[in-house]
Amino acid sequence: MFFIPFFVLLLVLIALITIKAIKIIPESQVYIVEKLGKYSASLHSGLNFINPFFDRVSRIVSLKEQVVDFEPQAVITKDNATMQIDTVVYFQITDPKLYTYGVERPISAIENLTATTLRNIIGDMTVDETLTSRDIINTKMRQELDEATDPWGIKVNRVELKSILPPNDIRIAMEKEMKAEREKRAKILEAQAIRESAILVAEGEKQSSILKAEAEKEVRIKEAEGRAQAILEIQRAEAEAIKVLNEAKPVKEILALKSLEAFEKIADGKATKIIIPSEIQNLASLIQSVKEIN
C-alpha cells in the first residue's frame, strides 16, 4: 500500500516537470528565457523545450506592430503660442532581448521621448507653419524617434499628428480670416463669371455681325453676278443679231433704218440735243415722201 501512492506521486511529478519543460509559442511572439537570473535564449513560435529547474520565462514579447495614442501635449511655438498636439506612434519590436533589457517601461519611455522631440520641432516653427507642415513634422519625428529607440530594439514605422489645437483667440482669428478668404474667393468667382458672360455675349454679337456682313456680301455678289450675266446675255443677243444681219447682206437703207431706231431709243432718254448723220436725214426725207404719196 505504501509503494502505490509513491509511484503515482512520482508519475505526477514527472508529468508536471515535462509540462513545465515544454513551451508551445504562438506566431508573432517571442519568449525571453533566463537561466538562474541571466538571459539565456529567445524562444520563437513553435515547439520549444527549457530546463524546468533552472530556466524560466521572464517576458513574453509581441512582434506585431503596435499603436500608441498619447495624451495631448502642450507645446509652445516660436511665436509664443501654446498648442495642444495629440500624437499617435506606430512602432514594432525588432529585437526582443534589447526591448526587455534596454529600457525600463518602454511605452512610457517612448511617450516621454515623443513629447520632448515634439517640443524641439515645434519650438522652431510659428503657428502658421505648424498648422501647414504636418507632413514635415511627422517625418522629422519619425526619423528622430526611430534613431533614439534603436538601442531599445524598437523600430518606429510612422508618427501622425492626430490633432493640433491652437489657443482660442488664435482659433477665432483664424476662423475670421477663413471667412474673409471664402467671401473674397466668392466675389472673385462671381466677377470672373460676369466677365466670362460678357465675353461670351460680345463674341456672340461679333459672330452675328460677321455672319450678317457675310450674308449681305453674298447678296451683293449674287446681284452683281446677275447683272453681269444679264449684260452678257444682251451682248450675246446683239452680237447674234449683228451676225444674222451681216449674213443677210442688208442694203444701205436697212442699215440706215436700224440706225434710226437706235437714235429713237436715244431720244427717249434725257438728252436735249441729238446730232443725226446726213444719211439718216436723207432716209427720213424719203420716208416722209412715201407717207405723203400714200
Summary of the structure (lengths in Angstrom):
residues: 294
radius of gyration: 57.7
end to end distance: 190.8
largest distance: 193.2
contacts: 706
relative contact order: 0.06
helix: 61%
strand: 21%
